[in-house]
Amino acid sequence: MSPGTVTLDLYKGKVLIHCLTSESAKELQKGEANRRVAALEPR
């Protein structure tokens, strides 16, 4: 999740996210924030 997003629902491992702007939706779909967070997780 990133600034400008709100989680609306979590069901069977899927997260429904409402983005406040179309720009934040596009950034979320790119997955860059997800890649950065995943890189911080221990392996």
C-alpha positions as CSV (number, residue, x, y, z in Angstrom):
1,M,0.0,0.0,0.0
2,S,1.1,3.5,-0.6
3,P,0.0,7.0,0.3
4,G,-3.3,7.8,-1.3
5,T,-4.7,4.2,-1.0
6,V,-7.2,2.7,1.3
7,T,-7.7,-1.1,1.7
8,L,-11.4,-1.9,1.4
9,D,-11.5,-5.7,1.6
10,L,-9.4,-8.8,2.1
11,Y,-10.8,-12.0,0.8
12,K,-9.0,-15.3,0.1
13,G,-5.6,-13.7,-0.1
14,K,-6.7,-10.9,-2.4
15,V,-6.8,-7.2,-1.4
16,L,-9.3,-4.8,-2.8
17,I,-7.7,-1.3,-2.8
18,H,-9.3,2.0,-3.5
19,C,-6.9,4.6,-4.9
20,L,-7.7,8.3,-4.3
21,T,-6.2,9.4,-7.6
22,S,-5.7,7.7,-11.0
23,E,-2.0,8.5,-10.6
24,S,-1.7,6.5,-7.4
25,A,-3.6,3.6,-9.1
26,K,-1.1,3.6,-11.9
27,E,1.9,3.6,-9.5
28,L,0.4,0.8,-7.5
29,Q,-0.1,-1.3,-10.6
30,K,3.5,-0.8,-11.6
31,G,4.5,-2.7,-8.5
32,E,7.6,-0.7,-7.6
33,A,6.6,-0.1,-4.0
34,N,5.8,-3.8,-3.7
35,R,9.3,-4.7,-5.0
36,R,11.0,-2.3,-2.6
37,V,9.1,-3.8,0.4
38,A,9.8,-7.3,-0.7
39,A,13.5,-6.5,-0.9
40,L,13.5,-5.6,2.8
41,E,12.0,-8.9,3.9
42,P,14.5,-11.5,5.2
43,R,14.9,-14.6,3.0
